Amino acid sequence: MSDGTIRITYFRSATGYPKDQGETVRMLGLHRLNQTVEQTDNPSVRGMVNKVRHLVRIEDAEAE
């Protein structure tokens, strides 16, 4: 794991999943489908992404 940034894209709605998963998506800064945000790559963010990995896509922001 690097201390860089990761790009997170919200691609599947949290409707129909437990409420805490929708709240996790919001805490990541995602509000609309197909929205992409960049977050620092740290254990806290990785844990949130892991919890909603079926709703988001993740990629290394520095790969480009």
Helices and strands as residue ranges (DSSP letters): E 5-10, H 19-27, E 36-40, H 43-51, E 56-60, G 61-63
